[in-house]
Amino acid sequence: MFANELLPYTDYIGLSAYPYSGFNGLLTGETNPNTIPNNFFEKYINMVNKPFCITETGYIAENLVVPFYGLNKQGTPEWQRAYLEKIINICQSKNAAF
């Protein structure tokens, strides 16, 4: 079942994201939150006319290295703070339900 098939049965659009883990820096490990596209969340928020919420999210504050999986992602407290500020601003400007 596709997510859009569930829309008639939902009260909210719930977003879950850990953007350091995938779309930016797949080859280099670059995870600077400034590389997150400006519309990363908005494209989902604006998709339907329902309240939205952030169900879960996070950003690493230190390097994440898991050799077994070939995972090597950069993280800093400053990047974590910048990401959380971005989330708070989106929630405030788009009137998040929670």
C-alpha positions in Angstrom: 0.0 0.0 0.0 1.3 3.4 -0.9 1.2 6.2 1.7 -1.1 8.3 -0.4 -3.7 5.5 -0.2 -3.8 6.1 3.6 -4.5 9.8 3.4 -8.3 9.5 3.6 -7.8 7.7 7.0 -5.3 10.1 8.6 -5.7 13.2 10.6 -2.1 14.4 10.3 0.9 14.1 8.0 3.7 12.8 10.2 7.2 13.4 9.1 10.2 11.4 10.2 13.7 12.3 9.1 17.4 11.7 9.8 18.8 13.7 6.9 22.4 13.2 7.8 22.1 9.5 7.0 21.4 9.6 3.3 20.7 12.2 0.7 23.7 14.5 1.1 27.2 13.3 0.9 26.6 9.7 0.1 30.2 9.4 -1.2 32.0 11.9 0.9 30.3 11.6 4.3 29.5 15.3 4.1 26.5 16.0 6.4 26.5 19.7 6.8 22.8 20.7 7.3 23.3 23.7 5.0 23.3 21.1 2.1 19.7 20.1 2.9 17.5 21.4 0.1 15.3 24.3 1.2 12.1 22.4 0.3 13.1 19.1 1.9 10.2 19.2 4.4 7.9 21.7 2.7 7.3 19.5 -0.3 5.6 17.0 2.0 3.9 19.6 4.2 2.4 21.3 1.1 1.4 18.0 -0.5 -2.0 17.8 1.2 -4.3 20.0 3.2 -3.8 18.3 6.6 -2.0 19.4 9.7 1.6 18.1 10.0 3.8 17.1 12.8 7.4 16.0 13.2 7.1 12.5 14.5 10.8 11.9 15.0 14.0 13.4 13.8 17.6 13.9 14.8 21.1 15.0 13.7 24.4 13.8 14.9 26.6 16.0 17.0 29.8 13.9 16.5 31.2 11.7 13.8 29.4 8.5 13.3 31.6 5.6 12.1 30.4 2.0 11.8 33.0 0.1 9.8 31.0 -3.0 9.5 28.4 -1.1 7.3 31.0 1.2 5.7 29.3 4.1 7.4 31.4 7.3 8.1 29.4 10.5 8.6 30.6 13.8 9.9 28.8 15.5 12.7 29.3 18.5 15.0 27.4 20.2 17.8 27.1 23.3 15.6 25.5 21.3 12.8 23.1 19.6 15.2 22.1 23.0 16.5 21.6 24.4 13.0 19.4 21.5 12.0 17.2 21.8 15.1 16.8 25.5 14.5 15.8 24.8 10.9 13.2 22.3 12.2 11.9 24.7 14.8 11.6 27.5 12.2 9.7 25.2 9.8 7.3 24.1 12.6 6.6 27.7 13.6 6.2 29.1 10.1 4.1 26.2 8.9 2.0 25.9 12.1 2.9 22.3 13.0 0.4 20.5 15.1 3.2 19.2 17.3 
